């Protein structure tokens, strides 16, 4: 027997699916138009971290993630900005035609540090399980590609992630190349759940379309195993994410720009 609560979640899920279908159709139309006028986009449409995610946005039965426990407010949150002003500097305009050559030691351990306006987020990278992804971020960090970029999206209802890595800050940016999906059978991905503390690649919803955008999971989130998990966030980094999440997002509907001014002042990848 379908309960009233289950029916409400189903209706919410169907609503988000319809919205995503409209967005997808609009993107396809725009891509066709752009190809006609000779515009080369070369971007990853990472509004789709939660492109599929919006489809399951409300389909969450765990007690920590149940959508019924989070009621979107009718107006945007007015939480104060808990973060500092960004460091001086500007985003570099960089693009490459193909994935960088493999230069990392696949058997070694690597760490990524995101020095943000809200605090440092340290990440232990899964080098052997996701070598293309780790190699790509090692390359992008060495080029300063992520420096001064804004984390443009926070979701606080159904899935719980902070999305970053777009130099445009719109969800439409990317490095010009894509990398293959990796590590989709990671043992941490149980019951279609990305656990808190995971960093994973965003993509367009299609295979092997990851670029530079990624999402940081601050609370267990139900998602299909379609997004490369390539690292684990430190305990101190999780505190930073929780602070950002506590400030809420700008729409009041559970999916929008974070109220916190989250800017990656500097990204570094080091071999440990």
Backbone torsions as a table, in degrees:
resi	resn	phi	psi	omega
1	UNK	NA	129.5	179.8
2	UNK	-80.8	122.1	179.8
3	UNK	-78.8	165.0	178.1
4	UNK	-61.5	-37.1	-179.7
5	UNK	-65.8	-43.6	178.5
6	UNK	-63.5	-39.1	179.0
7	UNK	-63.8	-39.6	-179.7
8	UNK	-64.4	-40.5	178.4
9	UNK	-66.1	-39.9	179.4
10	UNK	-62.2	-43.6	179.7
11	UNK	-64.4	-39.5	179.1
12	UNK	-65.0	-41.6	179.3
13	UNK	-62.8	-43.8	-179.7
14	UNK	-63.2	-36.0	178.3
15	UNK	-63.1	-45.3	179.7
16	UNK	-66.5	-35.6	176.8
17	UNK	-62.0	-42.9	178.6
18	UNK	-63.0	-42.0	178.9
19	UNK	-61.9	-42.2	-179.5
20	UNK	-66.8	-37.6	177.8
21	UNK	-61.7	-40.5	177.9
22	UNK	-65.3	-41.6	179.4
23	UNK	-63.7	-42.6	179.6
24	UNK	-61.6	-43.8	178.9
25	UNK	-61.7	-40.2	179.7
26	UNK	-65.5	-39.7	179.2
27	UNK	-65.0	-42.4	179.2
28	UNK	-61.9	-41.7	178.6
29	UNK	-62.4	-42.6	-179.6
30	UNK	-65.5	-39.7	179.3
31	UNK	-62.8	-41.1	177.8
32	UNK	-62.4	-44.7	179.9
33	UNK	-62.4	-43.5	-178.7
34	UNK	-65.4	-37.5	178.8
35	UNK	-66.8	-32.2	179.6
36	UNK	-66.9	-38.8	-178.1
37	UNK	-89.0	4.4	174.4
38	UNK	81.5	17.8	178.5
39	UNK	-82.9	128.2	178.2
40	UNK	-101.1	109.5	-175.9
41	UNK	-76.8	-53.2	179.9
42	UNK	57.2	41.3	-177.1
43	UNK	-126.2	162.8	173.5
44	UNK	-105.2	127.8	-176.7
45	UNK	-83.7	85.0	-171.3
46	UNK	-89.0	4.5	164.6
47	UNK	-53.1	-16.1	179.0
48	UNK	-85.1	18.8	164.5
49	UNK	-61.0	-28.8	179.4
50	UNK	-124.1	38.1	177.3
51	UNK	-65.2	-51.5	172.6
52	UNK	-78.4	-32.3	-174.0
53	UNK	-56.0	-37.5	178.8
54	UNK	-63.4	-26.7	178.2
55	UNK	-67.6	-30.4	179.2
56	UNK	-111.6	19.5	-172.0
57	UNK	-55.2	-36.5	-177.8
58	UNK	-104.5	-3.5	-174.1
59	UNK	-89.3	75.1	-171.5
60	UNK	-141.7	109.1	-174.2
61	UNK	-98.8	-5.0	179.6
62	UNK	-71.2	148.6	-174.9
63	UNK	-65.1	-26.2	179.1
64	UNK	-77.2	-28.1	-170.9
65	UNK	-112.5	1.3	-173.2
66	UNK	-57.1	127.2	-175.3
67	UNK	-64.1	-27.6	-177.7
68	UNK	-66.9	-20.1	-178.3
69	UNK	-83.6	-8.8	179.8
70	UNK	-120.9	110.7	-179.3
71	UNK	-103.0	111.6	-179.8
72	UNK	-57.6	137.3	178.6
73	UNK	-78.1	159.7	-177.9
74	UNK	-76.6	-18.7	-179.2
75	UNK	-131.0	155.9	-178.7
76	UNK	-57.6	148.2	177.8
77	UNK	-63.8	146.2	179.9
78	UNK	-110.1	21.9	-178.4
79	UNK	-60.8	142.4	-179.8
80	UNK	-70.6	155.8	178.3
81	UNK	-75.5	117.9	-177.4
82	UNK	-88.3	4.3	-171.0
83	UNK	-109.8	165.3	-178.7
84	UNK	-85.0	170.9	176.0
85	UNK	-71.8	146.8	179.2
86	UNK	-62.6	151.5	175.5
87	UNK	-67.9	155.9	179.1
88	UNK	-62.9	141.4	179.9
89	UNK	138.3	172.3	179.8
90	UNK	-139.3	161.4	-179.0
91	UNK	-68.1	136.2	176.5
92	UNK	-80.2	143.2	175.9
93	UNK	-96.5	96.6	-174.7
94	UNK	-129.0	147.5	177.7
95	UNK	-157.1	146.4	-179.8
96	UNK	-132.0	152.7	-175.5
97	UNK	-84.9	-23.1	-178.5
98	UNK	-145.5	160.6	179.0
99	UNK	-56.5	139.7	-179.6
100	UNK	-65.2	151.4	178.0
101	UNK	-62.4	149.1	-179.4
102	UNK	-70.5	117.5	-179.0
103	UNK	-123.9	-12.2	-179.2
104	UNK	-78.9	161.8	173.1
105	UNK	-89.2	109.3	-174.1
106	UNK	-63.5	-19.7	-179.0
107	UNK	-93.6	-4.4	-177.3
108	UNK	-93.7	167.4	176.6
109	UNK	-97.3	137.8	178.4
110	UNK	-129.1	150.6	177.3
111	UNK	-128.9	145.6	174.7
112	UNK	-116.8	134.9	175.9
113	UNK	-115.8	124.9	172.7
114	UNK	-104.7	103.6	177.0
115	UNK	-84.7	100.1	-174.6
116	UNK	-105.5	169.2	177.4
117	UNK	-66.9	-14.1	-178.1
118	UNK	-104.3	-2.9	-177.8
119	UNK	131.3	167.1	-178.7
120	UNK	-80.5	137.5	174.9
121	UNK	-117.7	109.5	-179.6
122	UNK	-97.3	138.4	-173.7
123	UNK	-134.0	125.6	172.2
124	UNK	-85.2	119.0	-174.0
125	UNK	-87.9	146.7	-178.9
126	UNK	-94.4	76.2	-170.3
127	UNK	-60.8	-52.5	-175.2
128	UNK	-68.6	-29.6	-178.7
129	UNK	-83.5	-26.2	-177.6
130	UNK	-138.6	61.0	-173.9
131	UNK	-64.2	-37.5	179.8
132	UNK	-64.8	-40.9	-178.7
133	UNK	-67.8	-47.1	179.8
134	UNK	-63.8	-41.8	178.5
135	UNK	-61.6	-39.9	179.8
136	UNK	-63.7	-44.2	-179.5
137	UNK	-71.1	-31.7	174.0
138	UNK	-60.8	-43.5	178.3
139	UNK	-65.3	-49.8	-177.3
140	UNK	-62.4	-40.2	178.8
141	UNK	-64.8	-40.3	-179.7
142	UNK	-65.4	-26.0	179.0
143	UNK	-88.9	-3.5	-178.2
144	UNK	72.8	19.9	-173.7
145	UNK	-63.8	-36.7	-176.8
146	UNK	-89.3	-10.1	-176.6
147	UNK	-65.0	132.4	178.0
148	UNK	72.8	11.4	178.2
149	UNK	-85.1	149.7	-177.6
150	UNK	-98.1	138.0	170.5
151	UNK	-77.3	115.2	-163.3
152	UNK	-97.5	-9.5	-173.4
153	UNK	-142.2	135.7	175.4
154	UNK	-130.9	129.5	175.2
155	UNK	-112.8	135.3	-173.6
156	UNK	-130.8	17.8	-176.5
157	UNK	-146.7	112.9	178.4
158	UNK	89.3	-53.1	168.2
159	UNK	-125.3	154.6	-167.4
160	UNK	-133.5	87.5	-174.6
161	UNK	-140.4	154.0	169.5
162	UNK	-110.7	127.4	-176.6
163	UNK	-108.3	132.5	-175.8
164	UNK	-139.7	-176.9	171.9
165	UNK	95.7	7.8	179.1
166	UNK	-106.3	112.3	180.0
167	UNK	-63.7	-21.4	178.0
168	UNK	-81.1	-22.9	-178.8
169	UNK	71.4	20.2	-175.9
170	UNK	-119.4	-9.3	-172.4
171	UNK	88.4	4.6	-177.0
172	UNK	-115.0	1.7	-173.8
173	UNK	-95.6	158.3	178.0
174	UNK	-168.2	173.1	-174.1
175	UNK	-83.6	-1.5	-179.5
176	UNK	98.7	-16.9	177.7
177	UNK	-125.0	165.8	175.3
178	UNK	-122.6	161.7	179.7
179	UNK	-126.0	157.1	-178.3
180	UNK	-72.5	152.7	172.3
181	UNK	-67.5	145.3	-179.1
182	UNK	-143.5	158.3	167.9
183	UNK	58.6	31.6	-177.1
184	UNK	-76.6	-5.5	175.3
185	UNK	-109.3	24.4	178.0
186	UNK	-54.0	136.9	-175.8
187	UNK	-64.2	-16.7	179.3
188	UNK	-76.1	-18.7	-175.7
189	UNK	-88.7	79.1	-178.3
190	UNK	-102.4	140.6	176.8
191	UNK	54.9	40.9	179.7
192	UNK	53.5	43.1	-179.9
193	UNK	-127.5	129.1	170.0
194	UNK	-92.8	112.8	-174.2
195	UNK	-72.2	156.4	175.4
196	UNK	-55.0	139.0	-179.4
197	UNK	96.9	1.3	179.3
198	UNK	-90.7	141.4	166.8
199	UNK	-113.7	130.8	-175.0
200	UNK	-140.8	159.7	-179.4
201	UNK	-79.1	140.2	168.5
202	UNK	-86.4	157.3	176.6
203	UNK	-153.8	-175.7	-176.3
204	UNK	-86.2	-2.3	-173.1
205	UNK	100.1	-9.2	176.9
206	UNK	-105.6	156.4	-178.8
207	UNK	-64.9	143.0	171.5
208	UNK	59.3	43.7	179.7
209	UNK	-119.6	14.5	177.2
210	UNK	-69.5	148.8	179.2
211	UNK	-131.3	-97.3	179.1
212	UNK	-118.5	-12.1	-175.0
213	UNK	-84.7	142.4	-175.7
214	UNK	-144.3	165.0	175.5
215	UNK	-130.8	145.7	-178.8
216	UNK	-108.5	121.3	-174.9
217	UNK	-91.4	117.9	-178.8
218	UNK	-101.9	-6.6	175.6
219	UNK	-154.0	143.2	-178.8
220	UNK	-44.7	131.2	-174.4
221	UNK	-134.6	130.1	178.6
222	UNK	-79.4	117.7	179.3
223	UNK	-148.8	149.7	174.6
224	UNK	-70.0	154.1	-179.5
225	UNK	-75.7	68.2	-177.0
226	UNK	-119.4	0.1	-173.9
227	UNK	-123.3	118.7	-174.4
228	UNK	-54.1	114.3	172.6
229	UNK	-84.4	122.5	-172.9
230	UNK	-129.5	13.1	177.1
231	UNK	-176.4	169.5	179.6
232	UNK	-125.3	130.0	-176.0
233	UNK	-81.7	139.2	-179.9
234	UNK	-68.8	164.4	178.8
235	UNK	-61.0	-40.9	178.9
236	UNK	-68.0	-35.4	176.6
237	UNK	-65.3	-36.2	178.0
238	UNK	-64.8	-34.5	176.8
239	UNK	-63.7	-39.1	177.1
240	UNK	-63.5	-45.1	179.3
241	UNK	-62.1	-41.2	179.7
242	UNK	-62.9	-37.0	178.5
243	UNK	-65.0	-42.4	179.0
244	UNK	-64.3	-44.9	-178.7
245	UNK	-64.4	-37.6	-178.2
246	UNK	-63.4	-25.8	178.9
247	UNK	-76.3	-14.4	175.6
248	UNK	81.7	-177.3	179.1
249	UNK	-122.4	164.0	-163.2
250	UNK	-73.6	-23.5	-175.4
251	UNK	-85.2	-23.8	-174.3
252	UNK	78.8	3.4	-177.6
253	UNK	-108.7	3.6	175.8
254	UNK	95.3	4.9	-177.9
255	UNK	-158.3	102.2	-178.9
256	UNK	-176.5	-168.8	178.0
257	UNK	-67.1	138.6	178.4
258	UNK	-66.0	143.8	174.3
259	UNK	-65.9	-33.6	175.8
260	UNK	-69.5	140.7	176.7
261	UNK	-83.5	90.4	-175.0
262	UNK	-97.0	103.8	178.9
263	UNK	-121.8	133.6	175.2
264	UNK	-82.7	101.4	179.0
265	UNK	-65.5	-39.5	-178.4
266	UNK	-154.5	133.5	174.1
267	UNK	-114.9	132.4	178.6
268	UNK	-134.7	144.3	173.3
269	UNK	-121.3	128.0	-178.0
270	UNK	-130.2	147.8	176.6
271	UNK	-87.2	127.7	-176.3
272	UNK	-104.6	NA	NA
